[in-house]
Amino acid sequence: MLERVKKLEEQMASLVTDVAVIKSNYATKEDLHKEIGSQTKWIAATIIGTTGLALAVAKYLFA
């Protein structure tokens, strides 16, 4: 019986370590929202910049 308890304690210690590693490596909802917002801003800025550049090129080519 005592040996079984020792084995369970060792497994529990291993499980606690595994859960700590999982918690430290995965993103939270806040992290995801922050990164999605940042990505959206970059995409919007890129689209606006590309549109402006295309309009400037079109102005010089067709004016």
C-alpha positions in Angstrom: 0.0 0.0 0.0 2.8 2.4 0.9 4.5 1.7 -2.4 1.3 2.6 -4.3 1.0 5.9 -2.5 4.7 6.7 -3.3 4.1 5.9 -6.9 1.0 8.1 -6.9 2.9 11.0 -5.3 5.6 10.7 -8.0 3.0 10.7 -10.7 1.3 13.7 -9.2 4.5 15.7 -9.0 5.1 14.9 -12.7 1.5 16.0 -13.5 2.0 19.3 -11.7 5.1 20.0 -13.6 3.4 19.1 -16.9 0.5 21.4 -16.2 2.9 24.3 -15.3 4.7 23.8 -18.6 1.4 23.8 -20.5 0.3 27.0 -18.7 3.5 28.8 -19.5 3.6 27.9 -23.2 0.0 28.5 -24.4 -1.5 31.8 -25.3 -4.4 33.3 -23.3 -7.5 34.9 -24.8 -6.0 38.3 -24.1 -2.9 37.4 -26.0 -4.9 36.3 -29.0 -7.1 39.4 -29.0 -4.0 41.6 -28.8 -2.3 39.9 -31.7 -5.4 39.8 -33.9 -5.9 43.5 -33.3 -2.3 44.2 -34.2 -2.5 42.0 -37.4 -5.8 43.8 -38.4 -4.1 47.2 -38.1 -1.1 46.0 -40.2 -3.4 44.6 -42.9 -5.5 47.8 -43.0 -2.4 50.0 -43.3 -1.0 47.8 -46.0 -4.2 48.0 -48.0 -4.5 51.7 -47.6 -0.8 52.2 -48.6 -1.1 49.9 -51.7 -4.3 51.8 -52.8 -2.5 55.1 -52.4 0.4 53.9 -54.4 -1.8 52.5 -57.1 -3.7 55.7 -57.4 -0.4 57.7 -57.6 0.9 55.4 -60.4 -2.4 55.6 -62.3 -2.4 59.4 -62.0 1.0 59.7 -63.6 0.3 57.0 -66.3 -3.1 58.3 -67.4 -2.9 62.0 -66.7 
